[in-house]
Amino acid sequence: MPGVGGNELADTLRAAAPALKVMFMSDFADGGDFSATSLPPATTFLEKPFTFAILRERMRDLVELRA
């Protein structure tokens, strides 16, 4: 996403669709310099590497989140 960060994209999309649920995924297998603490509270975050079971758990968490 040249020129647009994940937080900025999510904010733009949520402005158009406030009920939109967003999951953030790390883009560095080693954790890089990204931190889930830079995300808004109660944000669903998936860190690489992950298993299918972890993906399923995070998706369930996201779907069950109430706005």
Secondary structure, 3 states (H helix, E strand, C coil): CCCCCHHHHHHHHHHHCCCCCCEEECCCCCCCCCCHHHCCCCCEEECCCCCHHHHHHHHHHHHHCCC
